[in-house]
Amino acid sequence: MSQDKPRFHINRRGLLKGSAGVLGLSASGANLAFAAGPEGRKLVVIVLRGAMDGLNVVVPHYENRYYAKRPNIAIPPPGEPGGAIPLMDGFGLHPALPGLAAMFNKGEASFMHAASAPYNKRSHFDGQDVLENGTDSPLGTLDGWLNRALSALNLSPGAVGVGQIVPLILKGEASITTWAPSSLPEADPETIEETLDLYDNDLVLKAALQGAVDVGTLIGDLNQLGSGYEQLTRAAGKLLAADGGPGAAAISFIGWDTHADESNILSSNLANLNTALLGLREELGAQWANTAVLMMTEFGRTLAENGTTGTDHGVGGAAFLMGGAVKGGQMIGSWPGLSPVDLYEGRDVFPANDLRSLFKGVLRDHWGVDLAALDTTVFPQSAGVGPKNNLVY
Amino acid sequence: MSATDALIAAHRFGMGARLGELQTITPDPLTWLNAQLTDVSSTLDSYGLISSADAVTLFYDYQSAKRDEEKAASAAMGFSSTKQSVSRTNKQRLLAFVRDIDEIKSTELLVRQSLNSEDFISKAAEAPDKAKASTKSSEELLQEIYGSLLQDISVRTLHATITPASFRERLVRFWTDHFSVDFNKNLITVPTAVTMEREAIRPHVTGKFYDMVVAVESHQAMLLYLDNWTSIGPNSWAGQQYGYGLNENLARETLELHTLGVGGGYSQADIIEYAKAITGWTIGNPSFNEDTIGAFVFQPLFHEPGDRTIMGKTYPEDGQNQALSALQDFVRHPSTANHIARKLAFHFHSDTPPQSLIDRLETAFSDSDGDLLQVSMALVSAPEMWPASGNAQFLKLRNSEEFLVAAYRAFDLKDLSTQQVFNVFDLMGQTPFSAGSPAGWPDDEASWASSSIIAARLNLSVLIGNLIENAPLPPDYASDLFGPGLSDNSLQILSGAFTKAQGYALMLMTPELQRR
């Protein structure tokens, strides 16, 4: 449910100090049963739940209509107090995202505006389901496209879902693991050891608990990982970077539904997001060069601000591609503009760019997923939506 | 009968043994199980939980209070308020209905935010017990809405903890999950989702499957969760007036999940036809049917006129009865018997049930015209469920709710607060009525044997172990709960526990309790 409600963590400090030998852990930790990713390439997917306001994050500051329709909450143009950080072509980034702007300007991040999954009904849950199941309908499949992409590879590199519940995007045939921080006090090392012994004849339970111990060992002291979004991305980064770590991670951040008081909420969320992304890069270390990070939300928000200095559910939104493996500095896809005839139903950014074209481009060129599989199994009946080219090295 | 049979009755069929229960069951496990099928007295009726109609009304009261407060606020700022017309045309009613729906959709995130606040949950947990004020604020009503959710979850968990009829409780949960609804959809589903089990599942758990299906498909929780209450036939009066259209969700899941099953012999065209047949199955609301707010109603203004052809059979226009006739045929379709038999075998036996068990249950379903008493009795008497003494293996991994109820039963933990019950479910990754999918919770080992879940169970078990006082020593306790099922390995480890508290924690983590 939330990154603010930590869930499970077995205290590793005690283990490392006293019982590592007993539990058969090497000092470097990992006993994870993952195959290496395709050529060691890592993929991180971050879902921003609640519908992030794309227009106030990737800001079209050249558009007068953007300022006319948002008298109280627009981000000023670059150069003005609180102004956007310049990107290119009349777009700027929200000032709370300096780290992400630096990635863009350094060639390690690209953005897609006016992006949408094939869904335009403005319901969060249905929108998230479509975003994650990779079809054009909320109940199109009961598994997720990232899992089906793992299954499409000859040898699944494995994936970790950060959170207690497996997110829809990771549900399916391919085996995945989960990790979530804990709010329960942690079991003592002796009891963990005894419990592992209980499973001498139950190898499934033994593997599950041993996996928790191993993952916990890799992640180490949670208190060193910051809190909130940052704790989750740093944990994911540590797991991905470990020897034998998984090839993919899926993370969710909630709290983007800014119907009221958007300026404050968004600034605070984005500052946390900025820290989290920089933390992810730091934990990945040398693996950052092999990593692509996809970050998206279920839909965008209305062009016009509402009566409570917020925005309501819209259609076209913003998506983000980051990482050392990314050909950055691009605004991907087309920009429909904000004039009344160009808006969707006269109110929302037109969904000019199908998110599946972004996902497909990354899966094909980063992981080598076969295009036929992308068109049929990973994103069913989507042959009409071609992959974007030239997204990653 | 043997002690092994008692073990199977209590754990494989039931929800886990209470202290001393195995001894009670041992003389006649079959009678113990069958008596639970014919004795229908195990209900939640005495707990004073609210009805679905009251739950829906509670939401509308909240919506109305919220609007009044906003109006009062804008009046105070000098804005004039518009007057409500007393007698409205159907068109005005439709517009009001649509406006309400739009507002309801926008409550989705309120649901998430509210449940992320411990402070709010603690207030809500107490809300239903407060004295009824004549005029309530929207904040008070919001607390009451969540309060009814929390109370229901707490009460059904308490009931499962103390009931001697734990097999019946497992059947109830099986069927509730078969017809899964999720309270998280929006604010109107928060108090309503939990009522369906009491109103549509429990009364029919050993009755006719058709009656259960009709009760579920016309229940407010299902109509809300799968959107049928706003599904409007394109050629109905409302469809002609306004572009609000057909919603296929309930029709699709009725065929795919509730009756025939995937690949059961229906097509997309059949789904659309059935979706048209159930247009008009909706809920009394303040815009239409002011006298029946919250009740199931058939609304002819929404109903797609005409005959419907589903899987080759034509159902003449007959209002509400048109879809009832179709449902009767869905229930009698051979695919349905097979679908239900497979799910039951998978749930009660293992992830790899023997085909002979599936066949047996399928035959019982078909031969009895979907009589769930006969089907449940066939399950009880199936030899596949009763391996010979000495071969009793715990095959099925308990899901998190089953683990918690088994732990609560083992230690008679009936004094947890409403808030504690809710929080623990959340920590274990399985809050009731929130599977997040109309397909319900996963029922396979791989889904529950995840590292984060097993570790969460261990951390919780350590906490519980520290709560236990004045109880037999852990090895003796485990022998009482598992009888001949307690393995030498578990017995040895429990005997070597450093403290009693550790021993109780380990007992909860044994394969014997983790599995059933």
Interface residues (C-beta under 8 A of the other chain):
Chain A: M1 S2 D4 K5 R7 F8 H9 I10 G50 R122 S123 H124 F125 P138 L139 L142 Q164 I165 V166 L168 S175 T177 T178 W179 A180 S182 S183 L184 P185 E186 A187 D188 E190 T191 I192 E194 T195 D197 L198 Y199 D200 N201 D202 V204 L205 A207 A208 L209 G211 A212 V215 G216 I254 D257 H259 D312 H313
Chain B: K105 S106 E108 L109 R112 L115 N116 N184 K185 N249 R252 E253 L397 D426 L427 G429 G436 S437 P438 A439 E445 A446 S447 A449 S450 S451 S452 I453 I454 A455 A456 L458 N459 L460 S461 V462 L463 S487 N489 S490 I493 G496 A497 F498 Q502 A505 L506 M509 T510 P511 Q514 R515
